[in-house]
């Protein structure tokens, strides 16, 4: 059996408004949860969200906690954010 990918269909799905909205909701949920987790550990939880709709797909990223010099604190909060984003519809 051979699988042939419909590249135009995949590209239109990845750039579609519903996909963009889903990625934005999940990215914002991850940022909010990561910030809350960092604040619970006594940091300010200054995360940054980067959303891009240019190119061939939508991309969302939550960028580390700028209020702490400790990467482990930021990593722990980001992992908590990923768990929250998974639950977001």
Phi, psi and omega per residue, in radians:
X1 nan 2.371 -3.118
X2 -2.103 2.374 -3.130
X3 -1.799 2.200 3.091
X4 -1.961 2.113 -3.084
X5 -1.507 2.302 3.053
X6 -1.478 1.600 -3.038
X7 -1.084 -0.662 3.126
X8 -1.172 -0.670 3.105
X9 -1.149 -0.746 3.109
X10 -1.109 -0.784 -3.134
X11 -1.093 -0.731 -3.138
X12 -1.188 -0.608 3.067
X13 -1.123 -0.798 -3.090
X14 -1.199 -0.401 3.121
X15 -1.797 0.030 -3.085
X16 -1.195 2.733 -3.108
X17 -1.119 -0.591 3.120
X18 -1.199 -0.690 3.106
X19 -1.161 -0.738 3.103
X20 -1.041 -0.788 -3.128
X21 -1.123 -0.709 3.120
X22 -1.096 -0.808 -3.126
X23 -1.151 -0.677 3.109
X24 -1.141 -0.757 3.117
X25 -1.060 -0.798 -3.107
X26 -1.186 -0.668 3.126
X27 -1.153 -0.780 3.125
X28 -1.136 -0.660 3.100
X29 -1.132 -0.708 3.114
X30 -1.129 -0.711 3.118
X31 -1.124 -0.800 -3.121
X32 -1.101 -0.755 -3.136
X33 -1.200 -0.671 3.103
X34 -1.134 -0.722 3.119
X35 -1.111 -0.746 3.119
X36 -1.118 -0.693 3.125
X37 -1.141 -0.716 3.126
X38 -1.172 -0.691 3.117
X39 -1.145 -0.601 3.097
X40 -1.141 -0.459 3.098
X41 -1.571 0.073 3.075
X42 1.657 0.192 3.101
X43 -1.830 2.954 -3.123
X44 -1.364 -0.387 3.104
X45 1.208 0.896 -3.106
X46 -1.599 1.456 3.114
X47 -1.694 2.781 3.111
X48 -2.155 2.441 3.100
X49 -1.870 2.346 3.100
X50 -2.133 2.038 3.096
X51 -2.068 2.296 -3.126
X52 -2.293 2.248 3.087
X53 -1.965 0.157 3.139
X54 -1.514 2.823 3.113
X55 1.500 -2.624 -3.039
X56 -1.648 -0.024 -3.115
X57 -2.764 2.961 3.060
X58 -1.603 2.481 -3.126
X59 -2.394 2.405 3.070
X60 -2.317 2.426 -3.130
X61 -2.507 2.515 3.000
X62 -1.917 2.181 -3.035
X63 -1.846 2.401 -2.991
X64 -0.608 2.898 -3.085
X65 -1.337 2.005 -3.126
X66 -1.437 -0.083 -3.106
X67 -1.584 -0.063 -3.114
X68 -2.254 2.458 3.063
X69 -1.496 0.033 -3.051
X70 -1.795 1.935 -3.129
X71 -1.046 -0.543 -3.128
X72 -1.125 -0.630 3.116
X73 -1.134 -0.793 3.137
X74 -1.121 -0.769 3.131
X75 -1.064 -0.777 3.141
X76 -1.075 -0.762 3.140
X77 -1.177 -0.686 3.116
X78 -1.135 -0.649 3.075
X79 -1.110 -0.689 3.063
X80 -1.118 -0.659 3.090
X81 -1.115 -0.672 3.113
X82 -1.124 -0.684 3.095
X83 -1.092 -0.699 3.125
X84 -1.196 -0.670 -3.141
X85 -1.161 -0.586 3.120
X86 -1.076 -0.631 -3.112
X87 -1.392 -0.285 -3.111
X88 -1.276 2.327 3.101
X89 -1.539 nan nan
